[in-house]
Amino acid sequence: MAKTLSPVCKLCRREGEKLYLKGERCFTSKCAFEKRSFAPGQHGKTGSRGGNASRTGQSDFSRQLRAKQKARRIYGVLERQFRRYYETAIARRGLTGLNLLQILESRLDNVVFRLGFASSRSQARMLVTHGHFTVNGRRTDVPSMLLKEGDEIAIRDGSSKLTYFKDLSAVAEKRASPAWLSRDLKKMAGAVSRMPERAEIEGALNEQLIVEYYSRR
């Protein structure tokens, strides 16, 4: 499981845009990116590697690298695992880039986040790791578990009595769930109805640049 030890706000600043890694905090005035949107480091404001203005002169490789890094950071995946996802995407029929994004979206921690049961993917990973969810009736603590069409996700009976989950229904109701997932807020459960279409996946990602990055290696 990916674990970021450095301040995650620096990741947003490095990419030059909000990645919403801290959930609700990213929508408030406390968001660090609002105060310092330039890249981290001593050359952040004026150096050749920092600031949004300097990004316009990026090489093809740099743009491909940034696209890959952005995807990794949004989904909280380490490089070795991300590369395995790419290799799996190649082996599947269809567009490699779309296959890759569908694999990332089908991770259990992402599905928990998409269902509104966590405010961020990092929080979803923590909740899954602590064993608060079941998949098809079986308790699991593996955030990277890839779900498929028909899989059902629910809060474990023993966890539903915790304060966090008692208040979760009202919080989750404020967040829309994507069409490729079905959600039952009364039962606090959900299911994968189908794999997501491209329009239902993070629009800021450029999967073609990611494919180009790995194709040249």
Short mmCIF file of the C-alpha atoms (twelve columns), coordinates in Angstrom:
data_MODEL
# 
_entry.id   MODEL 
# 
loop_
_atom_site.group_PDB 
_atom_site.id 
_atom_site.type_symbol 
_atom_site.label_atom_id 
_atom_site.label_alt_id 
_atom_site.label_comp_id 
_atom_site.label_asym_id 
_atom_site.label_seq_id 
_atom_site.Cartn_x 
_atom_site.Cartn_y 
_atom_site.Cartn_z 
_atom_site.pdbx_PDB_model_num 
ATOM 1   C CA . MET A 1   0.000   0.000   0.000   1 
ATOM 2   C CA . ALA A 2   1.279   3.443   -0.912  1 
ATOM 3   C CA . LYS A 3   2.172   5.612   2.056   1 
ATOM 4   C CA . THR A 4   3.149   9.252   1.646   1 
ATOM 5   C CA . LEU A 5   5.310   10.497  4.509   1 
ATOM 6   C CA . SER A 6   5.857   14.025  3.207   1 
ATOM 7   C CA . PRO A 7   3.123   16.723  3.308   1 
ATOM 8   C CA . VAL A 8   0.616   15.806  0.600   1 
ATOM 9   C CA . CYS A 9   -0.041  19.474  -0.196  1 
ATOM 10  C CA . LYS A 10  3.428   19.568  -1.752  1 
ATOM 11  C CA . LEU A 11  2.235   16.992  -4.279  1 
ATOM 12  C CA . CYS A 12  -0.507  19.360  -5.443  1 
ATOM 13  C CA . ARG A 13  1.975   22.221  -5.681  1 
ATOM 14  C CA . ARG A 14  4.375   20.064  -7.679  1 
ATOM 15  C CA . GLU A 15  1.632   19.282  -10.220 1 
ATOM 16  C CA . GLY A 16  0.467   22.902  -10.316 1 
ATOM 17  C CA . GLU A 17  -3.148  22.073  -9.480  1 
ATOM 18  C CA . LYS A 18  -5.338  20.733  -6.711  1 
ATOM 19  C CA . LEU A 19  -5.399  16.943  -6.508  1 
ATOM 20  C CA . TYR A 20  -7.879  16.989  -3.592  1 
ATOM 21  C CA . LEU A 21  -5.776  14.598  -1.516  1 
ATOM 22  C CA . LYS A 22  -7.108  15.884  1.826   1 
ATOM 23  C CA . GLY A 23  -10.798 15.585  1.117   1 
ATOM 24  C CA . GLU A 24  -13.025 18.324  2.541   1 
ATOM 25  C CA . ARG A 25  -10.064 20.458  3.646   1 
ATOM 26  C CA . CYS A 26  -9.196  21.073  -0.011  1 
ATOM 27  C CA . PHE A 27  -12.485 22.965  -0.434  1 
ATOM 28  C CA . THR A 28  -11.791 25.372  2.427   1 
ATOM 29  C CA . SER A 29  -9.554  28.402  2.920   1 
ATOM 30  C CA . LYS A 30  -7.183  26.191  4.942   1 
ATOM 31  C CA . CYS A 31  -6.004  24.490  1.763   1 
ATOM 32  C CA . ALA A 32  -2.255  25.135  1.459   1 
ATOM 33  C CA . PHE A 33  -2.463  25.285  -2.327  1 
ATOM 34  C CA . GLU A 34  -4.580  28.443  -2.085  1 
ATOM 35  C CA . LYS A 35  -1.735  30.216  -0.295  1 
ATOM 36  C CA . ARG A 36  1.226   28.695  -2.152  1 
ATOM 37  C CA . SER A 37  0.350   27.411  -5.602  1 
ATOM 38  C CA . PHE A 38  3.952   27.508  -6.815  1 
ATOM 39  C CA . ALA A 39  6.108   24.387  -6.889  1 
ATOM 40  C CA . PRO A 40  7.917   23.434  -3.642  1 
ATOM 41  C CA . GLY A 41  11.635  23.990  -3.200  1 
ATOM 42  C CA . GLN A 42  13.964  26.987  -3.239  1 
ATOM 43  C CA . HIS A 43  13.328  27.555  -6.964  1 
ATOM 44  C CA . GLY A 44  9.573   27.153  -6.691  1 
ATOM 45  C CA . LYS A 45  8.585   30.665  -7.712  1 
ATOM 46  C CA . THR A 46  11.230  31.570  -10.259 1 
ATOM 47  C CA . GLY A 47  13.253  28.465  -11.086 1 
ATOM 48  C CA . SER A 48  13.043  26.508  -14.326 1 
ATOM 49  C CA . ARG A 49  11.211  23.671  -12.555 1 
ATOM 50  C CA . GLY A 50  8.686   25.684  -10.575 1 
ATOM 51  C CA . GLY A 51  5.638   27.837  -11.094 1 
ATOM 52  C CA . ASN A 52  2.826   27.402  -13.562 1 
ATOM 53  C CA . ALA A 53  4.342   29.809  -16.066 1 
ATOM 54  C CA . SER A 54  7.415   27.665  -16.562 1 
ATOM 55  C CA . ARG A 55  5.347   24.552  -17.290 1 
ATOM 56  C CA . THR A 56  4.434   25.764  -20.784 1 
ATOM 57  C CA . GLY A 57  7.938   25.004  -22.055 1 
ATOM 58  C CA . GLN A 58  7.995   21.383  -20.945 1 
ATOM 59  C CA . SER A 59  9.476   18.691  -23.172 1 
ATOM 60  C CA . ASP A 60  7.369   15.756  -24.352 1 
ATOM 61  C CA . PHE A 61  9.028   13.478  -21.813 1 
ATOM 62  C CA . SER A 62  8.389   15.941  -19.003 1 
ATOM 63  C CA . ARG A 63  4.686   16.183  -19.883 1 
ATOM 64  C CA . GLN A 64  4.428   12.396  -20.030 1 
ATOM 65  C CA . LEU A 65  6.180   12.031  -16.689 1 
ATOM 66  C CA . ARG A 66  3.948   14.627  -15.044 1 
ATOM 67  C CA . ALA A 67  0.811   12.898  -16.381 1 
ATOM 68  C CA . LYS A 68  1.972   9.593   -14.921 1 
ATOM 69  C CA . GLN A 69  2.967   11.115  -11.586 1 
ATOM 70  C CA . LYS A 70  -0.357  12.950  -11.313 1 
ATOM 71  C CA . ALA A 71  -2.296  9.711   -11.781 1 
ATOM 72  C CA . ARG A 72  -0.107  7.914   -9.246  1 
ATOM 73  C CA . ARG A 73  -0.618  10.642  -6.674  1 
ATOM 74  C CA . ILE A 74  -4.360  10.949  -7.170  1 
ATOM 75  C CA . TYR A 75  -4.900  7.231   -6.629  1 
ATOM 76  C CA . GLY A 76  -2.101  6.792   -4.078  1 
ATOM 77  C CA . VAL A 77  -0.224  4.083   -5.984  1 
ATOM 78  C CA . LEU A 78  3.499   3.368   -5.867  1 
ATOM 79  C CA . GLU A 79  5.532   3.118   -9.071  1 
ATOM 80  C CA . ARG A 80  5.997   -0.660  -9.140  1 
ATOM 81  C CA . GLN A 81  2.294   -1.308  -8.654  1 
ATOM 82  C CA . PHE A 82  1.355   1.366   -11.171 1 
ATOM 83  C CA . ARG A 83  3.623   -0.300  -13.738 1 
ATOM 84  C CA . ARG A 84  1.897   -3.639  -13.075 1 
ATOM 85  C CA . TYR A 85  -1.467  -1.991  -13.691 1 
ATOM 86  C CA . TYR A 86  -0.145  -0.684  -17.004 1 
ATOM 87  C CA . GLU A 87  1.034   -4.153  -18.035 1 
ATOM 88  C CA . THR A 88  -2.376  -5.570  -17.113 1 
ATOM 89  C CA . ALA A 89  -4.034  -2.838  -19.168 1 
ATOM 90  C CA . ILE A 90  -1.944  -3.803  -22.219 1 
ATOM 91  C CA . ALA A 91  -3.027  -7.433  -21.917 1 
ATOM 92  C CA . ARG A 92  -6.721  -6.503  -21.936 1 
ATOM 93  C CA . ARG A 93  -8.748  -5.871  -25.055 1 
ATOM 94  C CA . GLY A 94  -9.548  -2.258  -25.883 1 
ATOM 95  C CA . LEU A 95  -7.730  1.014   -25.392 1 
ATOM 96  C CA . THR A 96  -4.747  0.669   -23.071 1 
ATOM 97  C CA . GLY A 97  -5.218  4.116   -21.524 1 
ATOM 98  C CA . LEU A 98  -8.886  3.552   -20.717 1 
ATOM 99  C CA . ASN A 99  -8.130  0.070   -19.400 1 
ATOM 100 C CA . LEU A 100 -5.531  1.567   -17.055 1 
ATOM 101 C CA . LEU A 101 -7.942  4.174   -15.688 1 
ATOM 102 C CA . GLN A 102 -10.651 1.547   -15.209 1 
ATOM 103 C CA . ILE A 103 -8.214  -0.598  -13.231 1 
ATOM 104 C CA . LEU A 104 -7.363  2.357   -10.987 1 
ATOM 105 C CA . GLU A 105 -11.046 3.183   -10.515 1 
ATOM 106 C CA . SER A 106 -11.868 -0.418  -9.599  1 
ATOM 107 C CA . ARG A 107 -9.528  -0.446  -6.590  1 
ATOM 108 C CA . LEU A 108 -11.454 -1.057  -3.376  1 
ATOM 109 C CA . ASP A 109 -10.194 2.104   -1.688  1 
ATOM 110 C CA . ASN A 110 -11.276 4.203   -4.683  1 
ATOM 111 C CA . VAL A 111 -14.722 2.560   -4.774  1 
ATOM 112 C CA . VAL A 112 -15.194 3.258   -1.047  1 
ATOM 113 C CA . PHE A 113 -14.283 6.885   -1.736  1 
ATOM 114 C CA . ARG A 114 -16.551 7.109   -4.775  1 
ATOM 115 C CA . LEU A 115 -19.463 5.721   -2.768  1 
ATOM 116 C CA . GLY A 116 -19.047 8.594   -0.323  1 
ATOM 117 C CA . PHE A 117 -18.000 6.400   2.606   1 
ATOM 118 C CA . ALA A 118 -14.733 8.365   2.993   1 
ATOM 119 C CA . SER A 119 -13.805 12.001  2.359   1 
ATOM 120 C CA . SER A 120 -10.587 11.120  0.508   1 
ATOM 121 C CA . ARG A 121 -8.864  8.105   -0.969  1 
ATOM 122 C CA . SER A 122 -6.262  8.147   1.803   1 
ATOM 123 C CA . GLN A 123 -9.014  7.966   4.419   1 
ATOM 124 C CA . ALA A 124 -10.658 5.171   2.426   1 
ATOM 125 C CA . ARG A 125 -7.362  3.227   2.432   1 
ATOM 126 C CA . MET A 126 -7.131  3.595   6.202   1 
ATOM 127 C CA . LEU A 127 -10.713 2.412   6.745   1 
ATOM 128 C CA . VAL A 128 -10.222 -0.598  4.479   1 
ATOM 129 C CA . THR A 129 -6.884  -1.471  6.101   1 
ATOM 130 C CA . HIS A 130 -8.594  -1.494  9.498   1 
ATOM 131 C CA . GLY A 131 -11.065 -4.060  8.216   1 
ATOM 132 C CA . HIS A 132 -14.242 -1.972  8.297   1 
ATOM 133 C CA . PHE A 133 -15.575 -3.204  4.946   1 
ATOM 134 C CA . THR A 134 -16.682 -6.462  3.380   1 
ATOM 135 C CA . VAL A 135 -16.665 -7.481  -0.284  1 
ATOM 136 C CA . ASN A 136 -19.336 -10.009 -1.222  1 
ATOM 137 C CA . GLY A 137 -19.882 -10.695 2.468   1 
ATOM 138 C CA . ARG A 138 -16.234 -11.378 3.305   1 
ATOM 139 C CA . ARG A 139 -14.128 -9.032  5.424   1 
ATOM 140 C CA . THR A 140 -11.123 -7.618  3.601   1 
ATOM 141 C CA . ASP A 141 -8.273  -5.304  4.563   1 
ATOM 142 C CA . VAL A 142 -6.632  -4.941  1.147   1 
ATOM 143 C CA . PRO A 143 -7.153  -1.426  -0.320  1 
ATOM 144 C CA . SER A 144 -5.661  -2.430  -3.687  1 
ATOM 145 C CA . MET A 145 -8.173  -5.242  -4.216  1 
ATOM 146 C CA . LEU A 146 -9.579  -4.896  -7.740  1 
ATOM 147 C CA . LEU A 147 -13.349 -5.169  -7.937  1 
ATOM 148 C CA . LYS A 148 -15.352 -6.404  -10.885 1 
ATOM 149 C CA . GLU A 149 -18.886 -6.015  -12.120 1 
ATOM 150 C CA . GLY A 150 -21.366 -7.403  -9.602  1 
ATOM 151 C CA . ASP A 151 -19.132 -7.126  -6.534  1 
ATOM 152 C CA . GLU A 152 -20.917 -5.808  -3.438  1 
ATOM 153 C CA . ILE A 153 -19.305 -3.589  -0.797  1 
ATOM 154 C CA . ALA A 154 -20.724 -3.092  2.686   1 
ATOM 155 C CA . ILE A 155 -19.705 -1.856  6.113   1 
ATOM 156 C CA . ARG A 156 -18.852 -4.718  8.443   1 
ATOM 157 C CA . ASP A 157 -21.510 -5.378  11.102  1 
ATOM 158 C CA . GLY A 158 -19.075 -4.805  13.943  1 
ATOM 159 C CA . SER A 159 -17.970 -1.482  12.474  1 
ATOM 160 C CA . SER A 160 -21.458 -0.084  11.884  1 
ATOM 161 C CA . LYS A 161 -21.769 0.647   15.613  1 
ATOM 162 C CA . LEU A 162 -18.776 2.985   15.606  1 
ATOM 163 C CA . THR A 163 -19.477 6.723   15.824  1 
ATOM 164 C CA . TYR A 164 -17.922 7.435   12.429  1 
ATOM 165 C CA . PHE A 165 -20.257 5.049   10.619  1 
ATOM 166 C CA . LYS A 166 -23.329 6.014   12.637  1 
ATOM 167 C CA . ASP A 167 -23.080 9.562   11.258  1 
ATOM 168 C CA . LEU A 168 -21.845 8.543   7.808   1 
ATOM 169 C CA . SER A 169 -25.224 8.177   6.103   1 
ATOM 170 C CA . ALA A 170 -26.051 11.882  6.441   1 
ATOM 171 C CA . VAL A 171 -22.573 12.869  5.242   1 
ATOM 172 C CA . ALA A 172 -22.541 10.470  2.289   1 
ATOM 173 C CA . GLU A 173 -25.961 11.670  1.160   1 
ATOM 174 C CA . LYS A 174 -24.446 15.063  0.307   1 
ATOM 175 C CA . ARG A 175 -22.041 13.449  -2.146  1 
ATOM 176 C CA . ALA A 176 -23.199 12.085  -5.496  1 
ATOM 177 C CA . SER A 177 -22.222 8.545   -6.385  1 
ATOM 178 C CA . PRO A 178 -21.141 7.838   -10.004 1 
ATOM 179 C CA . ALA A 179 -23.561 6.028   -12.310 1 
ATOM 180 C CA . TRP A 180 -21.333 2.957   -12.593 1 
ATOM 181 C CA . LEU A 181 -21.840 2.297   -8.891  1 
ATOM 182 C CA . SER A 182 -25.109 1.586   -7.099  1 
ATOM 183 C CA . ARG A 183 -25.509 2.766   -3.506  1 
ATOM 184 C CA . ASP A 184 -27.958 2.023   -0.710  1 
ATOM 185 C CA . LEU A 185 -27.529 4.599   2.053   1 
ATOM 186 C CA . LYS A 186 -30.024 2.873   4.368   1 
ATOM 187 C CA . LYS A 187 -27.960 -0.308  4.335   1 
ATOM 188 C CA . MET A 188 -24.711 1.641   3.873   1 
ATOM 189 C CA . ALA A 189 -23.717 -0.644  1.054   1 
ATOM 190 C CA . GLY A 190 -22.885 -0.394  -2.624  1 
ATOM 191 C CA . ALA A 191 -22.111 -2.465  -5.685  1 
ATOM 192 C CA . VAL A 192 -20.202 -2.238  -8.945  1 
ATOM 193 C CA . SER A 193 -22.867 -2.145  -11.655 1 
ATOM 194 C CA . ARG A 194 -20.352 -1.899  -14.503 1 
ATOM 195 C CA . MET A 195 -16.935 -0.566  -15.354 1 
ATOM 196 C CA . PRO A 196 -16.822 3.248   -15.663 1 
ATOM 197 C CA . GLU A 197 -16.825 4.995   -19.030 1 
ATOM 198 C CA . ARG A 198 -14.118 7.559   -19.794 1 
ATOM 199 C CA . ALA A 199 -16.432 10.509  -19.151 1 
ATOM 200 C CA . GLU A 200 -17.061 9.193   -15.625 1 
ATOM 201 C CA . ILE A 201 -13.370 9.132   -14.692 1 
ATOM 202 C CA . GLU A 202 -11.146 11.992  -13.501 1 
ATOM 203 C CA . GLY A 203 -11.104 14.439  -16.398 1 
ATOM 204 C CA . ALA A 204 -7.768  16.057  -15.461 1 
ATOM 205 C CA . LEU A 205 -5.894  12.834  -16.247 1 
ATOM 206 C CA . ASN A 206 -4.287  12.333  -19.648 1 
ATOM 207 C CA . GLU A 207 -4.045  8.597   -20.156 1 
ATOM 208 C CA . GLN A 208 -2.510  8.946   -23.624 1 
ATOM 209 C CA . LEU A 209 0.550   10.692  -22.178 1 
ATOM 210 C CA . ILE A 210 0.887   7.892   -19.616 1 
ATOM 211 C CA . VAL A 211 0.823   5.286   -22.382 1 
ATOM 212 C CA . GLU A 212 3.443   7.272   -24.312 1 
ATOM 213 C CA . TYR A 213 5.633   7.466   -21.197 1 
ATOM 214 C CA . TYR A 214 5.750   3.682   -20.727 1 
ATOM 215 C CA . SER A 215 5.911   2.972   -24.461 1 
ATOM 216 C CA . ARG A 216 9.247   4.772   -24.802 1 
ATOM 217 C CA . ARG A 217 10.917  2.935   -21.926 1 
# 
